[in-house]
């Protein structure tokens, strides 16, 4: 029984392939051998998006097509771009790293002072220290960048 179960799918595949192969070898019927030739395709005069009669066949060419040699032209030569020497930039000044946040001691309407007594001028969260660096207030701490 087990051998029969495995051979049935294999047999079905063989039959399917053989049937497709047999159909592929059948010659296509020429259009002249059809009982009634299809009419030439024309657009419906009332609706140009539809055909007047379906199915239909394409119209024969007005003139026979002629062969033409394909000409592929070359791209014009481009002059080489001039070589521009790259001048190295001078070394940039060292950017100081931001300090660790400082605890704020007291604040007034013009700014705040940290625990060491340094003054931060400005209102709200954005202030400036004595060197003009931008400082940010985050709760009870001030950090300058």
C-alpha positions as CSV (number, residue, x, y, z in Angstrom):
1,X,0.0,0.0,0.0
2,X,2.8,2.4,0.9
3,X,4.5,1.8,-2.5
4,X,1.3,2.6,-4.3
5,X,1.0,6.0,-2.4
6,X,4.4,7.1,-3.5
7,X,4.0,6.0,-7.1
8,X,0.6,7.8,-7.7
9,X,2.0,11.3,-7.5
10,X,5.0,10.3,-9.7
11,X,2.6,8.7,-12.2
12,X,0.4,11.9,-12.2
13,X,3.5,14.1,-12.9
14,X,4.6,11.8,-15.8
15,X,1.1,12.0,-17.4
16,X,0.9,15.8,-17.0
17,X,4.3,16.3,-18.6
18,X,3.5,13.8,-21.4
19,X,0.2,15.6,-22.1
20,X,1.9,19.0,-22.3
21,X,4.6,17.6,-24.5
22,X,2.0,16.1,-26.9
23,X,0.2,19.5,-27.1
24,X,3.4,21.3,-27.8
25,X,4.1,19.1,-30.8
26,X,0.8,19.7,-32.5
27,X,1.1,22.2,-35.3
28,X,-0.8,25.4,-35.0
29,X,-3.8,25.7,-37.3
30,X,-3.2,28.4,-40.0
31,X,-5.7,31.2,-40.1
32,X,-6.8,30.2,-43.5
33,X,-8.0,26.8,-42.4
34,X,-10.4,28.3,-39.8
35,X,-14.0,28.0,-40.9
36,X,-14.6,31.7,-41.0
37,X,-11.7,34.3,-41.0
38,X,-11.8,36.9,-38.2
39,X,-12.8,40.4,-39.3
40,X,-10.2,43.2,-39.2
41,X,-10.2,45.1,-35.9
42,X,-11.9,48.5,-35.9
43,X,-12.9,50.9,-33.2
44,X,-16.5,51.2,-32.1
45,X,-17.8,54.6,-33.6
46,X,-19.8,55.3,-30.4
47,X,-17.1,54.4,-27.9
48,X,-13.4,54.8,-29.0
49,X,-12.3,52.7,-26.0
50,X,-13.9,49.6,-27.3
51,X,-13.6,47.5,-30.5
52,X,-16.5,47.2,-32.9
53,X,-16.3,43.4,-33.1
54,X,-14.5,41.0,-30.9
55,X,-12.5,38.8,-31.5
56,X,-10.7,40.3,-34.5
57,X,-7.4,40.2,-36.3
58,X,-4.9,43.0,-36.8
59,X,-5.1,44.8,-40.2
60,X,-2.6,43.8,-42.8
61,X,0.3,46.3,-43.3
62,X,-0.3,49.0,-45.9
63,X,3.2,48.6,-47.4
64,X,5.5,45.7,-46.9
65,X,8.1,46.3,-44.3
66,X,11.7,46.8,-45.5
67,X,14.9,46.0,-43.6
68,X,17.0,48.9,-42.4
69,X,20.5,48.7,-41.1
70,X,20.7,49.8,-37.5
71,X,23.2,52.6,-37.0
72,X,24.7,53.2,-33.6
73,X,26.7,56.4,-33.4
74,X,29.6,56.9,-31.1
75,X,29.4,59.4,-28.2
76,X,31.6,62.5,-28.8
77,X,34.9,62.4,-27.0
78,X,34.9,64.3,-23.8
79,X,37.9,66.3,-22.8
80,X,39.5,65.2,-19.6
81,X,38.6,67.3,-16.6
82,X,41.4,69.5,-15.3
83,X,43.2,68.2,-12.2
84,X,42.6,70.5,-9.3
85,X,45.1,70.1,-6.5
86,X,43.5,69.6,-3.1
87,X,44.9,71.9,-0.5
88,X,44.8,70.4,2.9
89,X,42.9,72.4,5.4
90,X,44.6,73.9,8.4
91,X,44.1,71.9,11.6
92,X,41.0,73.0,13.4
93,X,41.2,74.3,16.9
94,X,40.5,71.7,19.6
95,X,36.9,71.8,20.7
96,X,36.6,71.6,24.5
97,X,34.6,68.7,25.7
98,X,31.4,69.6,27.7
99,X,31.9,69.7,31.4
100,X,30.1,67.5,33.7
101,X,26.7,68.9,34.9
102,X,27.1,71.4,37.8
103,X,24.5,71.5,40.6
104,X,22.6,74.8,40.7
105,X,22.8,76.7,43.9
106,X,20.3,79.6,43.4
107,X,18.4,81.3,40.6
108,X,17.0,84.8,40.2
109,X,15.2,86.7,37.3
110,X,18.6,87.3,35.5
111,X,20.1,83.8,35.7
112,X,21.5,81.2,38.1
113,X,24.6,80.5,40.2
114,X,26.1,77.0,40.6
115,X,27.4,75.5,43.8
116,X,30.9,76.9,43.1
117,X,29.5,80.5,42.6
118,X,29.8,80.7,38.8
119,X,27.1,82.9,37.2
120,X,24.9,81.7,34.3
121,X,23.1,84.6,32.6
122,X,19.8,84.1,30.8
123,X,16.2,83.1,31.4
124,X,14.6,79.6,31.1
125,X,16.6,76.6,30.2
126,X,19.0,78.3,27.8
127,X,21.7,80.4,29.5
128,X,25.3,81.5,28.9
129,X,28.3,81.1,31.2
130,X,31.0,83.7,31.8
131,X,32.9,82.5,28.7
132,X,29.9,82.9,26.4
133,X,29.2,79.1,26.0
134,X,25.7,77.9,25.7
135,X,24.5,76.2,28.9
136,X,21.4,74.1,29.3
137,X,19.5,73.8,32.6
138,X,18.1,70.4,33.4
139,X,16.3,70.4,36.7
140,X,18.8,71.1,39.4
141,X,21.8,70.8,37.1
142,X,23.5,73.1,34.6
143,X,25.7,71.8,31.7
144,X,27.7,74.0,29.3
145,X,28.6,72.9,25.8
